[in-house]
Amino acid sequence: MGLKLKSFSAKEAKDEFGRLLDTARQEPVEIKKNGRSVAVLVSSEEYQRLEAIEDAWWGRQAEEAIKEGTIGEKESEKKLAQWLNAKD
């Protein structure tokens, strides 16, 4: 991960769930299991903010596609499948 996050082990997260939730309301919290990052917990407000950013991005993509011309249903399904299966 690029950012330095506060971190809880899976056991700490289980044993101190209330503190985990309180911390996550303030900032993202990384959960580690066996020393490996397995999840990041964020507040519901942060999640909604991230969803809004993603929605805006997809809206811009749709606007660009309209400007460039549209493609057919089959080609759209093919492109969507490629994007969803893309590996980073």
N, C-alpha and C positions, 0 to 999 in steps of 0.2 A: 504494500500500500504506500502511496505517496505521502499522505498526511500522517502525522503522529497522532494517533487516537488514544484516548484512555482505553484501558484493556481490562477485561475480567476473564478469568478462566471459566470454563463451563461449570466447574464445581462452585466457584465464587458466585457466578450468576444464579445458580440454583439456591445456594445457601443464603445469599444476600439479595434476593429478588427485589425487595423494596428499594434498597440503595441503588441497584442497577437501574430501576425505572426512574428514580430521582435524577440520577446522573444523565441518563439518556434524554430527559426532558431539557437538559441544558446543552448537551453536545452529543454527537455520535459516539457510541461505545462499541469497541471491537470485542467479540467473544472468541476466545481461543480454546481449542480442545487438543490436548497433547502438544501444546506449543504452536499449533497451526491455526491460522485465522479461519473461522468457519462462518461467521456472521457479523453484521454490523447492525446495531439497534439504534434507531433514530426516533425522535418524537413524532407524534402524528402531524404536528404543524410542519416539521421539516419534510416529512413524507409527502404531504399535500403540496408543498412548495416544489419539490422535485417532480411530482406528477404534472404540475402546471408548466414547468419548464419543458418537460418532454412533450406535452400536448402542444405547446407553442411551436416547438421544433417540427413536429409532424405537420402542423398547420402550414408552416412555411414551406415544407417539402411539397405539400399538396398544391399550394399556390404556384410554386415553381413548375410543377408538373403540368398544371393547367396552362401556364404561359408557354411552355415548350410544346404543348400538344399532349393529348391523352393517348394512352395505349389501351389495347383491348383487355377483356377480362382474363383471358388465358395468360397473356404476358404479365398482367398485374399479379396474378396468383404466383407465377414463376418468380418474379422479382421479390415478392413478399417472402416466399419460401427461402430464397437465397439470403435475404437480410436476417430472417429469424434463425437460420442455421449457420450464420457467419461466425467464424472463430476469431477472437481478438488476438 
